[in-house]
Amino acid sequence: QVQLVESGGGLVQAGGSLRLSCAASRSIFSFSAMGWYRQAPGKQRELVATVISGGNTDYAESVKGRFTISRDNAKNTVYLQMDSLKPEDTAIYYCKAVEPIWKLVPQTYWGQGTQVTVSS
């Protein structure tokens, strides 16, 4: 069973920065993609950013130019650098890892989430 442990959330003023970390319990090379999602109160969980095994990244329009996803393969960790934070970025942020489709039964894993609160 894979564990994903997020950290780095907290309370920050608008315009500030936070860096989230997602540490995996096994090599992140074993995943075809990893990403960050968020869920605000009363809203559906939404994609924030993803990075695939080849290194390509993708971002939600609302965070482009402000957030950066990266990976440290040696540490089995994926990061989300969040700059110029806005109150509407307030949410629980979740890490997700997806196994490649060539696996017999590809699994999707989620972390427990970390709270990010941006005050105005």
KEMARBA-736890 format. One record per atom (N, C-alpha, C, CB): residue number from 0; residue in one letter; x, y, z. Coordinates in nm, 3 decimals. Each point is the difference from the previous one (the first is absolute). Glycine has a CB too. Layout:
<nodes>
[NUM; "A"; [X; Y; Z]];
...
</nodes>
This chain:
<nodes>
[0; "Q"; [0.084; -0.119; 0.000]];
[0; "Q"; [-0.084; 0.119; 0.000]];
[0; "Q"; [0.088; 0.125; 0.000]];
[0; "Q"; [-0.184; -0.125; 0.122]];
[1; "V"; [0.158; 0.214; -0.212]];
[1; "V"; [0.079; 0.123; -0.011]];
[1; "V"; [-0.056; 0.105; 0.095]];
[1; "V"; [0.057; -0.051; -0.240]];
[2; "Q"; [0.030; 0.122; 0.305]];
[2; "Q"; [-0.041; 0.114; 0.082]];
[2; "Q"; [0.053; 0.129; -0.060]];
[2; "Q"; [-0.004; -0.145; 0.205]];
[3; "L"; [-0.082; 0.243; -0.209]];
[3; "L"; [0.038; 0.134; -0.041]];
[3; "L"; [-0.024; 0.093; 0.118]];
[3; "L"; [-0.057; -0.046; -0.245]];
[4; "V"; [0.161; 0.115; 0.287]];
[4; "V"; [-0.010; 0.086; 0.117]];
[4; "V"; [0.028; 0.144; -0.041]];
[4; "V"; [0.071; -0.189; 0.152]];
[5; "E"; [-0.175; 0.272; -0.140]];
[5; "E"; [0.015; 0.141; -0.034]];
[5; "E"; [0.043; 0.080; 0.124]];
[5; "E"; [-0.176; -0.023; -0.181]];
[6; "S"; [0.245; 0.131; 0.155]];
[6; "S"; [0.038; 0.092; 0.105]];
[6; "S"; [0.022; 0.138; -0.061]];
[6; "S"; [0.106; -0.187; 0.136]];
[7; "G"; [-0.096; 0.287; -0.049]];
[7; "G"; [0.031; 0.135; -0.046]];
[7; "G"; [-0.116; 0.096; -0.002]];
[7; "G"; [0.172; -0.104; -0.132]];
[8; "G"; [-0.293; 0.056; 0.161]];
[8; "G"; [-0.113; 0.090; 0.003]];
[8; "G"; [0.006; 0.093; 0.119]];
[8; "G"; [-0.136; -0.171; -0.118]];
[9; "G"; [0.044; 0.266; 0.119]];
[9; "G"; [-0.004; 0.093; 0.112]];
[9; "G"; [-0.081; 0.123; -0.032]];
[9; "G"; [0.219; -0.084; 0.074]];
[10; "L"; [-0.203; 0.185; 0.009]];
[10; "L"; [-0.069; 0.128; -0.015]];
[10; "L"; [0.098; 0.103; -0.054]];
[10; "L"; [-0.160; -0.055; 0.189]];
[11; "V"; [0.121; 0.125; -0.293]];
[11; "V"; [0.087; 0.100; -0.060]];
[11; "V"; [-0.085; 0.118; -0.047]];
[11; "V"; [0.166; -0.177; -0.071]];
[12; "Q"; [-0.107; 0.295; 0.069]];
[12; "Q"; [-0.072; 0.117; -0.050]];
[12; "Q"; [0.000; 0.000; -0.152]];
[12; "Q"; [0.063; 0.130; 0.206]];
[13; "A"; [-0.162; -0.063; -0.261]];
[13; "A"; [-0.009; 0.014; -0.145]];
[13; "A"; [0.130; 0.061; -0.054]];
[13; "A"; [-0.252; 0.028; 0.014]];
[14; "G"; [0.299; -0.083; -0.125]];
[14; "G"; [0.126; 0.043; -0.057]];
[14; "G"; [0.120; -0.079; 0.047]];
[14; "G"; [-0.098; 0.221; -0.016]];
[15; "G"; [0.078; -0.303; 0.118]];
[15; "G"; [0.107; -0.080; 0.055]];
[15; "G"; [0.023; -0.128; -0.077]];
[15; "G"; [-0.052; 0.097; 0.220]];
[16; "S"; [0.143; -0.179; -0.167]];
[16; "S"; [0.039; -0.125; -0.065]];
[16; "S"; [-0.001; -0.116; 0.099]];
[16; "S"; [0.140; 0.130; -0.161]];
[17; "L"; [-0.163; -0.248; 0.106]];
[17; "L"; [0.013; -0.125; 0.074]];
[17; "L"; [0.056; -0.105; -0.095]];
[17; "L"; [-0.194; 0.060; 0.156]];
[18; "R"; [0.262; -0.158; -0.100]];
[18; "R"; [0.044; -0.113; -0.079]];
[18; "R"; [-0.052; -0.128; 0.063]];
[18; "R"; [0.206; 0.125; -0.075]];
[19; "L"; [-0.286; -0.197; -0.001]];
[19; "L"; [-0.053; -0.128; 0.045]];
[19; "L"; [0.092; -0.112; -0.046]];
[19; "L"; [-0.235; 0.090; -0.008]];
[20; "S"; [0.244; -0.193; 0.091]];
[20; "S"; [0.078; -0.118; -0.034]];
[20; "S"; [-0.088; -0.123; 0.007]];
[20; "S"; [0.209; 0.108; 0.088]];
[21; "C"; [-0.182; -0.202; -0.175]];
[21; "C"; [-0.070; -0.128; 0.000]];
[21; "C"; [0.106; -0.110; -0.008]];
[21; "C"; [-0.209; 0.099; -0.113]];
[22; "A"; [0.228; -0.168; 0.224]];
[22; "A"; [0.101; -0.104; 0.007]];
[22; "A"; [-0.066; -0.136; -0.021]];
[22; "A"; [0.141; 0.140; 0.157]];
[23; "A"; [-0.090; -0.214; -0.255]];
[23; "A"; [-0.055; -0.133; -0.031]];
[23; "A"; [0.082; -0.108; 0.070]];
[23; "A"; [-0.083; 0.084; -0.222]];
[24; "S"; [0.015; -0.194; 0.254]];
[24; "S"; [0.066; -0.109; 0.072]];
[24; "S"; [0.076; -0.094; -0.092]];
[24; "S"; [-0.178; 0.015; 0.171]];
[25; "R"; [0.171; 0.011; -0.302]];
[25; "R"; [0.083; -0.076; -0.093]];
[25; "R"; [0.044; 0.092; -0.112]];
[25; "R"; [-0.121; -0.215; 0.056]];
[26; "S"; [0.205; 0.167; -0.144]];
[26; "S"; [0.055; 0.081; -0.106]];
[26; "S"; [-0.110; 0.063; -0.085]];
[26; "S"; [0.201; -0.146; -0.002]];
[27; "I"; [-0.188; 0.276; -0.022]];
[27; "I"; [-0.102; 0.067; -0.082]];
[27; "I"; [0.018; -0.033; -0.148]];
[27; "I"; [-0.011; 0.184; 0.168]];
[28; "F"; [0.120; -0.252; -0.202]];
[28; "F"; [0.015; -0.051; -0.136]];
[28; "F"; [-0.109; -0.103; -0.032]];
[28; "F"; [0.247; 0.041; 0.012]];
[29; "S"; [-0.304; -0.101; 0.092]];
[29; "S"; [-0.101; -0.104; -0.022]];
[29; "S"; [-0.136; 0.056; -0.037]];
[29; "S"; [0.124; -0.141; 0.160]];
[30; "F"; [-0.137; 0.273; -0.158]];
[30; "F"; [-0.128; 0.063; -0.034]];
[30; "F"; [0.008; 0.068; -0.137]];
[30; "F"; [-0.048; 0.035; 0.245]];
[31; "S"; [-0.059; -0.046; -0.321]];
[31; "S"; [-0.003; 0.067; -0.129]];
[31; "S"; [-0.025; 0.150; 0.016]];
[31; "S"; [-0.082; -0.211; -0.105]];
[32; "A"; [0.017; 0.249; 0.213]];
[32; "A"; [-0.028; 0.141; 0.024]];
[32; "A"; [-0.021; 0.024; 0.148]];
[32; "A"; [-0.102; 0.022; -0.228]];
[33; "M"; [0.138; 0.096; 0.269]];
[33; "M"; [-0.030; 0.046; 0.135]];
[33; "M"; [-0.055; 0.141; -0.010]];
[33; "M"; [0.181; -0.146; 0.103]];
[34; "G"; [-0.266; 0.179; -0.007]];
[34; "G"; [-0.060; 0.132; -0.009]];
[34; "G"; [-0.051; 0.051; 0.132]];
[34; "G"; [-0.059; -0.053; -0.231]];
[35; "W"; [0.017; 0.177; 0.228]];
[35; "W"; [-0.061; 0.067; 0.113]];
[35; "W"; [-0.142; 0.039; -0.037]];
[35; "W"; [0.224; 0.085; 0.080]];
[36; "Y"; [-0.314; -0.112; 0.010]];
[36; "Y"; [-0.140; 0.037; -0.013]];
[36; "Y"; [-0.038; 0.081; 0.125]];
[36; "Y"; [-0.055; -0.208; -0.143]];
[37; "R"; [-0.055; 0.279; 0.133]];
[37; "R"; [-0.047; 0.073; 0.118]];
[37; "R"; [-0.151; -0.003; 0.007]];
[37; "R"; [0.201; 0.149; -0.009]];
[38; "Q"; [-0.250; -0.135; 0.132]];
[38; "Q"; [-0.144; 0.002; 0.022]];
[38; "Q"; [-0.032; 0.106; 0.103]];
[38; "Q"; [-0.020; -0.245; -0.057]];
[39; "A"; [-0.056; 0.344; 0.013]];
[39; "A"; [-0.046; 0.106; 0.089]];
[39; "A"; [-0.135; -0.040; 0.058]];
[39; "A"; [0.126; 0.176; -0.133]];
[40; "P"; [-0.165; -0.118; 0.247]];
[40; "P"; [-0.127; -0.035; 0.061]];
[40; "P"; [-0.117; 0.022; -0.096]];
[40; "P"; [0.096; 0.060; 0.223]];
[41; "G"; [-0.180; -0.163; -0.236]];
[41; "G"; [-0.117; 0.010; -0.085]];
[41; "G"; [0.027; -0.014; -0.148]];
[41; "G"; [-0.093; 0.140; 0.171]];
[42; "K"; [0.218; -0.170; -0.207]];
[42; "K"; [0.035; -0.011; -0.141]];
[42; "K"; [0.057; -0.139; -0.029]];
[42; "K"; [0.045; 0.248; -0.011]];
[43; "Q"; [-0.043; -0.281; -0.117]];
[43; "Q"; [0.057; -0.128; -0.041]];
[43; "Q"; [0.152; 0.008; -0.001]];
[43; "Q"; [-0.205; -0.049; -0.138]];
[44; "R"; [0.266; -0.067; 0.152]];
[44; "R"; [0.146; -0.006; -0.010]];
[44; "R"; [0.041; 0.033; -0.143]];
[44; "R"; [0.012; -0.173; 0.185]];
[45; "E"; [0.092; 0.256; -0.198]];
[45; "E"; [0.042; 0.042; -0.133]];
[45; "E"; [0.150; -0.018; -0.017]];
[45; "E"; [-0.189; 0.164; -0.007]];
[46; "L"; [0.228; -0.183; -0.118]];
[46; "L"; [0.140; -0.014; -0.033]];
[46; "L"; [0.070; 0.134; 0.016]];
[46; "L"; [-0.053; -0.187; -0.158]];
[47; "V"; [0.173; 0.183; 0.218]];
[47; "V"; [0.082; 0.120; 0.010]];
[47; "V"; [0.119; -0.010; -0.096]];
[47; "V"; [-0.070; 0.031; 0.242]];
[48; "A"; [0.144; -0.142; -0.232]];
[48; "A"; [0.119; -0.016; -0.084]];
[48; "A"; [0.037; -0.147; -0.006]];
[48; "A"; [0.081; 0.230; 0.060]];
[49; "T"; [-0.025; -0.271; -0.174]];
[49; "T"; [0.047; -0.136; -0.015]];
[49; "T"; [0.139; -0.002; -0.064]];
[49; "T"; [-0.238; -0.081; -0.018]];
[50; "V"; [0.310; -0.025; 0.046]];
[50; "V"; [0.127; -0.025; -0.068]];
[50; "V"; [0.001; -0.147; -0.039]];
[50; "V"; [0.124; 0.185; 0.131]];
[51; "I"; [-0.091; -0.212; -0.258]];
[51; "I"; [0.002; -0.138; -0.045]];
[51; "I"; [0.143; -0.053; 0.004]];
[51; "I"; [-0.202; 0.041; -0.146]];
[52; "S"; [0.214; -0.170; 0.123]];
[52; "S"; [0.130; -0.064; 0.016]];
[52; "S"; [0.107; 0.059; -0.091]];
[52; "S"; [-0.119; -0.207; 0.065]];
[53; "G"; [0.077; 0.259; -0.182]];
[53; "G"; [0.096; 0.059; -0.091]];
[53; "G"; [0.044; 0.139; 0.041]];
[53; "G"; [-0.101; -0.134; -0.177]];
[54; "G"; [0.032; 0.190; 0.276]];
[54; "G"; [0.037; 0.132; 0.051]];
[54; "G"; [-0.091; 0.112; -0.042]];
[54; "G"; [0.227; -0.081; 0.000]];
[55; "N"; [-0.317; 0.054; -0.095]];
[55; "N"; [-0.093; 0.105; -0.043]];
[55; "N"; [-0.094; 0.036; 0.114]];
[55; "N"; [0.014; -0.080; -0.238]];
[56; "T"; [-0.052; 0.206; 0.242]];
[56; "T"; [-0.089; 0.049; 0.105]];
[56; "T"; [-0.125; 0.063; -0.060]];
[56; "T"; [0.198; 0.038; 0.149]];
[57; "D"; [-0.301; -0.030; -0.067]];
[57; "D"; [-0.124; 0.065; -0.042]];
[57; "D"; [-0.060; 0.067; 0.122]];
[57; "D"; [-0.040; -0.170; -0.185]];
[58; "Y"; [-0.027; 0.284; 0.161]];
[58; "Y"; [-0.054; 0.078; 0.110]];
[58; "Y"; [-0.143; 0.044; -0.028]];
[58; "Y"; [0.230; 0.079; 0.054]];
[59; "A"; [-0.307; -0.062; 0.053]];
[59; "A"; [-0.129; 0.063; -0.013]];
[59; "A"; [0.021; 0.145; -0.040]];
[59; "A"; [-0.103; -0.156; 0.172]];
[60; "E"; [0.011; 0.209; -0.251]];
[60; "E"; [0.013; 0.138; -0.046]];
[60; "E"; [0.012; 0.097; 0.117]];
[60; "E"; [-0.130; -0.058; -0.205]];
[61; "S"; [0.062; 0.029; 0.312]];
[61; "S"; [-0.006; 0.092; 0.113]];
[61; "S"; [0.133; 0.012; 0.074]];
[61; "S"; [-0.240; -0.057; 0.023]];
[62; "V"; [0.333; -0.038; -0.046]];
[62; "V"; [0.127; 0.005; 0.073]];
[62; "V"; [0.120; 0.018; -0.091]];
[62; "V"; [-0.104; -0.144; 0.171]];
[63; "K"; [0.082; 0.146; -0.302]];
[63; "K"; [0.111; 0.016; -0.094]];
[63; "K"; [0.075; 0.129; 0.028]];
[63; "K"; [-0.125; -0.131; -0.172]];
[64; "G"; [0.257; 0.121; 0.174]];
[64; "G"; [0.083; 0.116; 0.026]];
[64; "G"; [0.022; 0.027; 0.147]];
[64; "G"; [-0.083; 0.092; -0.209]];
[65; "R"; [0.010; -0.161; 0.295]];
[65; "R"; [0.016; 0.020; 0.146]];
[65; "R"; [0.049; -0.126; 0.070]];
[65; "R"; [-0.182; 0.170; -0.008]];
[66; "F"; [0.141; -0.286; -0.040]];
[66; "F"; [0.037; -0.127; 0.063]];
[66; "F"; [0.097; -0.075; -0.090]];
[66; "F"; [-0.223; -0.011; 0.119]];
[67; "T"; [0.312; -0.066; -0.055]];
[67; "T"; [0.095; -0.082; -0.074]];
[67; "T"; [0.008; -0.138; 0.064]];
[67; "T"; [0.131; 0.204; -0.068]];
[68; "I"; [-0.153; -0.306; -0.013]];
[68; "I"; [0.013; -0.137; 0.048]];
[68; "I"; [0.137; -0.052; -0.043]];
[68; "I"; [-0.251; -0.040; -0.013]];
[69; "S"; [0.313; -0.036; 0.103]];
[69; "S"; [0.131; -0.056; -0.031]];
[69; "S"; [0.015; -0.132; 0.074]];
[69; "S"; [0.100; 0.230; -0.036]];
[70; "R"; [0.002; -0.305; -0.002]];
[70; "R"; [0.021; -0.130; 0.063]];
[70; "R"; [0.148; -0.020; 0.029]];
[70; "R"; [-0.200; -0.093; -0.119]];
[71; "D"; [0.227; 0.027; 0.231]];
[71; "D"; [0.136; -0.038; 0.037]];
[71; "D"; [0.000; -0.152; 0.006]];
[71; "D"; [0.045; 0.216; 0.132]];
[72; "N"; [0.005; -0.278; -0.238]];
[72; "N"; [-0.006; -0.145; -0.010]];
[72; "N"; [0.080; -0.068; 0.110]];
[72; "N"; [-0.030; 0.023; -0.245]];
[73; "A"; [0.141; 0.037; 0.283]];
[73; "A"; [0.084; -0.061; 0.103]];
[73; "A"; [-0.069; -0.005; 0.136]];
[73; "A"; [0.200; 0.081; -0.124]];
[74; "K"; [-0.288; 0.016; 0.148]];
[74; "K"; [-0.072; 0.007; 0.128]];
[74; "K"; [-0.141; -0.055; -0.010]];
[74; "K"; [0.137; 0.199; 0.059]];
[75; "N"; [-0.174; -0.247; -0.177]];
[75; "N"; [-0.137; -0.052; -0.022]];
[75; "N"; [-0.104; 0.101; 0.043]];
[75; "N"; [0.084; -0.232; 0.034]];
[76; "T"; [-0.062; 0.356; -0.072]];
[76; "T"; [-0.084; 0.109; 0.047]];
[76; "T"; [-0.040; 0.090; -0.115]];
[76; "T"; [0.112; -0.009; 0.224]];
[77; "V"; [-0.236; 0.052; -0.220]];
[77; "V"; [-0.051; 0.099; -0.095]];
[77; "V"; [-0.035; 0.125; 0.079]];
[77; "V"; [-0.090; -0.179; -0.157]];
[78; "Y"; [0.120; 0.293; 0.097]];
[78; "Y"; [-0.022; 0.128; 0.067]];
[78; "Y"; [-0.101; 0.085; -0.076]];
[78; "Y"; [0.233; -0.009; 0.090]];
[79; "L"; [-0.295; 0.100; -0.018]];
[79; "L"; [-0.083; 0.102; -0.062]];
[79; "L"; [0.040; 0.133; 0.062]];
[79; "L"; [-0.194; -0.162; -0.044]];
[80; "Q"; [0.267; 0.242; -0.033]];
[80; "Q"; [0.036; 0.134; 0.043]];
[80; "Q"; [-0.113; 0.094; -0.035]];
[80; "Q"; [0.246; -0.046; -0.030]];
[81; "M"; [-0.301; 0.112; 0.130]];
[81; "M"; [-0.115; 0.087; -0.020]];
[81; "M"; [0.040; 0.143; 0.036]];
[81; "M"; [-0.161; -0.189; 0.049]];
[82; "D"; [0.161; 0.275; -0.148]];
[82; "D"; [0.034; 0.141; 0.019]];
[82; "D"; [-0.120; 0.088; -0.031]];
[82; "D"; [0.239; -0.048; -0.058]];
[83; "S"; [-0.232; 0.171; 0.102]];
[83; "S"; [-0.109; 0.096; -0.024]];
[83; "S"; [-0.135; -0.059; 0.037]];
[83; "S"; [0.134; 0.103; -0.185]];
[84; "L"; [-0.139; -0.160; 0.302]];
[84; "L"; [-0.122; -0.069; 0.044]];
[84; "L"; [-0.115; 0.098; 0.016]];
[84; "L"; [0.140; -0.172; 0.116]];
[85; "K"; [-0.259; 0.121; -0.146]];
[85; "K"; [-0.123; 0.077; 0.009]];
[85; "K"; [-0.096; -0.069; 0.097]];
[85; "K"; [0.031; 0.086; -0.238]];
[86; "P"; [-0.124; -0.011; 0.296]];
[86; "P"; [-0.098; -0.063; 0.091]];
[86; "P"; [-0.075; -0.116; -0.067]];
[86; "P"; [-0.025; 0.220; 0.116]];
[87; "E"; [0.003; -0.210; -0.246]];
[87; "E"; [-0.073; -0.108; -0.069]];
[87; "E"; [0.083; -0.127; -0.017]];
[87; "E"; [-0.128; 0.174; -0.118]];
[88; "D"; [0.256; -0.169; 0.156]];
[88; "D"; [0.082; -0.121; 0.000]];
[88; "D"; [-0.021; -0.082; 0.128]];
[88; "D"; [0.169; 0.119; -0.142]];
[89; "T"; [-0.245; -0.065; 0.235]];
[89; "T"; [-0.026; -0.071; 0.125]];
[89; "T"; [-0.073; -0.131; -0.027]];
[89; "T"; [-0.008; 0.219; 0.122]];
[90; "A"; [0.066; -0.328; -0.072]];
[90; "A"; [-0.058; -0.134; -0.026]];
[90; "A"; [0.086; -0.103; 0.072]];
[90; "A"; [-0.094; 0.072; -0.226]];
[91; "I"; [0.044; -0.194; 0.225]];
[91; "I"; [0.083; -0.113; 0.038]];
[91; "I"; [0.068; -0.049; -0.128]];
[91; "I"; [-0.152; -0.066; 0.198]];
[92; "Y"; [0.282; 0.052; -0.192]];
[92; "Y"; [0.077; -0.043; -0.117]];
[92; "Y"; [0.039; -0.147; 0.016]];
[92; "Y"; [0.088; 0.235; -0.034]];
[93; "Y"; [-0.114; -0.311; -0.071]];
[93; "Y"; [0.025; -0.144; 0.001]];
[93; "Y"; [0.102; -0.037; -0.106]];
[93; "Y"; [-0.233; -0.040; 0.084]];
[94; "C"; [0.316; -0.055; -0.051]];
[94; "C"; [0.096; -0.057; -0.094]];
[94; "C"; [-0.060; -0.127; -0.059]];
[94; "C"; [0.197; 0.098; 0.128]];
[95; "K"; [-0.172; -0.120; -0.257]];
[95; "K"; [-0.053; -0.118; -0.068]];
[95; "K"; [0.110; -0.064; -0.082]];
[95; "K"; [-0.230; 0.100; -0.008]];
[96; "A"; [0.232; -0.232; 0.009]];
[96; "A"; [0.096; -0.076; -0.081]];
[96; "A"; [-0.075; -0.106; -0.078]];
[96; "A"; [0.186; 0.042; 0.167]];
[97; "V"; [-0.151; -0.057; -0.294]];
[97; "V"; [-0.069; -0.093; -0.089]];
[97; "V"; [0.100; -0.099; -0.058]];
[97; "V"; [-0.173; 0.174; -0.055]];
[98; "E"; [0.141; -0.301; 0.065]];
[98; "E"; [0.087; -0.102; -0.058]];
[98; "E"; [-0.022; -0.008; -0.151]];
[98; "E"; [-0.005; -0.130; 0.217]];
[99; "P"; [0.105; 0.083; -0.290]];
[99; "P"; [-0.012; -0.007; -0.147]];
[99; "P"; [-0.103; -0.103; -0.042]];
[99; "P"; [0.237; 0.070; -0.021]];
[100; "I"; [-0.295; -0.048; -0.097]];
[100; "I"; [-0.110; -0.085; -0.046]];
[100; "I"; [0.046; -0.140; -0.038]];
[100; "I"; [-0.114; 0.204; -0.081]];
[101; "W"; [0.246; -0.221; 0.062]];
[101; "W"; [0.046; -0.133; -0.038]];
[101; "W"; [-0.002; -0.098; 0.117]];
[101; "W"; [0.141; 0.106; -0.176]];
[102; "K"; [-0.159; -0.054; 0.296]];
[102; "K"; [-0.010; -0.088; 0.117]];
[102; "K"; [-0.131; -0.079; -0.007]];
[102; "K"; [0.139; 0.161; 0.141]];
[103; "L"; [-0.138; -0.281; -0.087]];
[103; "L"; [-0.116; -0.086; -0.006]];
[103; "L"; [-0.123; 0.069; 0.058]];
[103; "L"; [0.149; -0.200; 0.016]];
[104; "V"; [-0.133; 0.259; 0.101]];
[104; "V"; [-0.108; 0.075; 0.064]];
[104; "V"; [0.058; 0.133; 0.047]];
[104; "V"; [-0.122; -0.214; 0.073]];
[105; "P"; [0.127; 0.313; -0.161]];
[105; "P"; [0.058; 0.128; 0.041]];
[105; "P"; [-0.079; 0.065; 0.114]];
[105; "P"; [0.085; 0.030; -0.233]];
[106; "Q"; [-0.013; 0.020; 0.330]];
[106; "Q"; [-0.062; 0.060; 0.118]];
[106; "Q"; [0.020; 0.151; 0.000]];
[106; "Q"; [0.036; -0.213; 0.128]];
[107; "T"; [-0.127; 0.279; -0.061]];
[107; "T"; [0.012; 0.144; 0.025]];
[107; "T"; [0.006; 0.020; 0.151]];
[107; "T"; [-0.125; 0.060; -0.215]];
[108; "Y"; [0.220; 0.022; 0.258]];
[108; "Y"; [0.020; 0.022; 0.142]];
[108; "Y"; [-0.019; 0.149; 0.033]];
[108; "Y"; [0.159; -0.197; 0.011]];
[109; "W"; [-0.212; 0.221; 0.108]];
[109; "W"; [-0.020; 0.137; 0.049]];
[109; "W"; [0.067; 0.018; 0.136]];
[109; "W"; [-0.217; 0.015; -0.127]];
[110; "G"; [0.265; 0.102; 0.151]];
[110; "G"; [0.048; 0.035; 0.132]];
[110; "G"; [-0.117; 0.044; 0.088]];
[110; "G"; [0.222; 0.066; -0.096]];
[111; "Q"; [-0.189; -0.033; 0.220]];
[111; "Q"; [-0.104; 0.035; 0.097]];
[111; "Q"; [-0.041; 0.147; -0.009]];
[111; "Q"; [0.088; -0.179; 0.150]];
[112; "G"; [-0.011; 0.258; -0.219]];
[112; "G"; [-0.033; 0.141; -0.019]];
[112; "G"; [0.071; 0.090; 0.099]];
[112; "G"; [-0.219; -0.071; -0.087]];
[113; "T"; [0.242; 0.193; 0.044]];
[113; "T"; [0.059; 0.103; 0.087]];
[113; "T"; [-0.076; 0.131; -0.023]];
[113; "T"; [0.230; -0.113; -0.005]];
[114; "Q"; [-0.264; 0.180; 0.113]];
[114; "Q"; [-0.082; 0.120; -0.008]];
[114; "Q"; [0.085; 0.121; -0.037]];
[114; "Q"; [-0.158; -0.096; 0.171]];
[115; "V"; [0.111; 0.170; -0.268]];
[115; "V"; [0.060; 0.128; -0.036]];
[115; "V"; [-0.106; 0.108; 0.019]];
[115; "V"; [0.161; -0.109; -0.166]];
[116; "T"; [-0.129; 0.209; 0.247]];
[116; "T"; [-0.093; 0.109; 0.025]];
[116; "T"; [0.070; 0.132; -0.034]];
[116; "T"; [-0.120; -0.133; 0.181]];
[117; "V"; [0.058; 0.210; -0.269]];
[117; "V"; [0.057; 0.128; -0.041]];
[117; "V"; [-0.092; 0.112; 0.050]];
[117; "V"; [0.110; -0.104; -0.206]];
[118; "S"; [-0.059; 0.188; 0.290]];
[118; "S"; [-0.080; 0.109; 0.057]];
[118; "S"; [0.014; 0.126; -0.086]];
[118; "S"; [0.029; -0.097; 0.231]];
[119; "S"; [-0.135; 0.174; -0.234]];
[119; "S"; [0.002; 0.123; -0.083]];
[119; "S"; [0.051; 0.118; 0.079]];
[119; "S"; [-0.190; -0.087; -0.133]];
</nodes>
